[in-house]
């Protein structure tokens, strides 16, 4: 059974020009299996460690995902798909 891996390639924090305060964040990446092949349709869940709120998206045909408009903070990112085991 292949293990599902996911990459977080980019975390962006929006900066307000007026107050220099962080206003929004995004997480994006590509889900791959243990052989490096992309995984289409994997469920990516981003959970705020501060509030417990979560957002979920599925990867596209290229294994790519993006979760945007997140409040600045610390997040845990998980990936899952039937037939794959967690690392």
C-alpha positions as CSV (number, residue, x, y, z in Angstrom):
1,X,0.0,0.0,0.0
2,X,1.4,3.4,-1.0
3,X,1.7,6.1,1.6
4,X,0.2,9.5,0.8
5,X,2.6,12.5,1.0
6,X,1.8,16.1,0.6
7,X,4.0,19.1,0.1
8,X,3.4,22.6,1.3
9,X,5.2,24.7,-1.2
10,X,4.0,28.1,-0.4
11,X,2.6,30.0,2.6
12,X,1.7,33.6,1.9
13,X,0.8,36.2,4.4
14,X,-1.0,39.3,3.2
15,X,0.3,42.6,4.5
16,X,-1.9,45.6,4.9
17,X,-0.1,48.7,3.5
18,X,-1.8,51.0,6.0
19,X,-1.1,49.1,9.2
20,X,1.5,46.5,8.2
21,X,-0.7,43.9,9.9
22,X,-1.1,40.4,8.6
23,X,-4.5,40.0,7.1
24,X,-4.8,36.7,5.2
25,X,-2.8,33.6,4.4
26,X,-2.8,30.8,1.9
27,X,-1.4,27.3,1.9
28,X,-0.8,25.4,-1.4
29,X,1.1,22.4,-2.5
30,X,1.1,19.0,-4.4
31,X,0.0,15.6,-3.0
32,X,2.2,12.7,-4.1
33,X,2.5,9.0,-3.2
34,X,5.6,7.3,-2.0
35,X,6.8,6.8,-5.6
36,X,6.5,10.5,-6.3
37,X,3.4,10.2,-8.5
38,X,0.8,12.9,-8.0
39,X,-2.5,12.0,-6.2
40,X,-5.7,13.3,-7.8
41,X,-8.7,13.7,-5.5
42,X,-6.8,13.6,-2.2
43,X,-8.6,15.3,0.7
44,X,-6.4,18.1,2.1
45,X,-7.5,19.5,5.5
46,X,-6.0,22.6,7.0
47,X,-6.8,23.0,10.7
48,X,-6.1,26.1,12.8
49,X,-4.2,25.1,16.0
50,X,-5.5,28.3,17.7
51,X,-9.2,28.0,17.0
52,X,-9.7,24.4,15.8
53,X,-11.5,25.6,12.7
54,X,-10.8,23.6,9.6
55,X,-11.0,24.0,5.8
56,X,-10.9,21.1,3.3
57,X,-10.2,20.9,-0.4
58,X,-9.5,18.1,-2.9
59,X,-6.4,18.0,-5.1
60,X,-6.9,18.5,-8.8
61,X,-5.7,16.2,-11.6
62,X,-2.1,17.5,-11.1
63,X,-2.3,16.7,-7.3
64,X,-2.3,20.5,-6.7
65,X,-4.3,22.2,-3.9
66,X,-4.7,25.7,-2.5
67,X,-6.5,26.9,0.6
68,X,-6.7,30.7,0.7
69,X,-8.2,33.4,2.9
70,X,-6.9,31.9,6.1
71,X,-6.5,34.0,9.2
72,X,-2.8,34.3,10.1
73,X,-1.8,31.6,12.6
74,X,-0.4,28.2,13.0
75,X,-2.0,25.4,11.0
76,X,-1.8,21.6,10.7
77,X,-2.1,20.2,7.1
78,X,-3.2,16.6,6.6
79,X,-3.9,14.6,3.4
80,X,-5.9,11.5,3.0
81,X,-7.4,9.3,0.3
82,X,-8.9,5.8,0.3
83,X,-6.3,3.1,-0.5
84,X,-3.4,5.1,1.0
85,X,-1.9,4.9,4.4
86,X,-0.7,7.9,6.5
87,X,3.1,8.4,6.8
